[in-house]
């Protein structure tokens, strides 16, 4: 929960946020907000999606131009990720795409760890297209194929 200013650039770290679901036993994380002029970038860290609606509301209020989300842990589907939590996450990301000015959303960290990630989050990718928002994995942003999709 600190903020730093370097010339015209502001860097802010959020207070402690749940690492995934509410009261998760795996600990706490923080998100990073970088602002320069009217441009804003958010790295959401390990929010698992975000699963929590309050975190989606916060991202919408922050209204970043570029957003890096770690995405849901689809590789844990049926173990620590349930249909309910996956549904919450998809709904929250769709709200972020529809209700904010995000132009580029990069999925990173948890999401691209298994081959079915795009199928399991299909509604997010479709909403991005309909809303005219670019939704990519970090690998795709770099012009590469995600490792789990490489032959």
C-alpha positions, 0 to 999 in steps of 0.5 A, a space after each residue: 500500500 505504497 505509492 512512488 513518483 518518478 517524474 511524471 510516472 506514478 507507481 502504486 502498490 495495492 494493500 494486501 489482496 487475497 491470493 485467489 478465492 476469499 480467505 485463501 490459505 496460500 497467502 496474500 499478494 499485491 497488484 501494481 498500478 503504473 500511471 503516466 499522464 492519462 495512460 494506466 497499466 495494471 499488473 494484477 498479480 496472483 488474483 486467479 482471474 480475478 475470482 473476487 467481484 470486489 477485485 473486478 470492481 476495483 479494476 473497472 474503477 481504476 480503468 487501465 488501458 493495459 491490463 495483465 491478468 493471471 487468469 484462472 487456474 484451469 489446469 486445476 479444474 476439478 481439484 481447486 478450481 470448481 465450475 462455480 469459481 471458474 464461472 465467477 472468474 469468467 463473469 468478472 473478466 467479461 465485466 472488466 472488458 465491457 465496463 472499462 476502457 481496457 484496450 489490451 488484456 494480457 493473460 499470463 501466469 496461471 491461465 496458459 498452463 494447460 492446452 484447454 485454457 482457451 476452450 475453458 475461458 471461451 466467453 472471455 476471448 469472444 467478448 474481447 472480440 465483440 468489444 473490440 478489445 485485444 485479448 492475448 496471452 503473454 506469449 502471443 503478445 511477444 509474437 510467440 505460441 504459448 508453450 502448452 500449444 506448441 507441437 
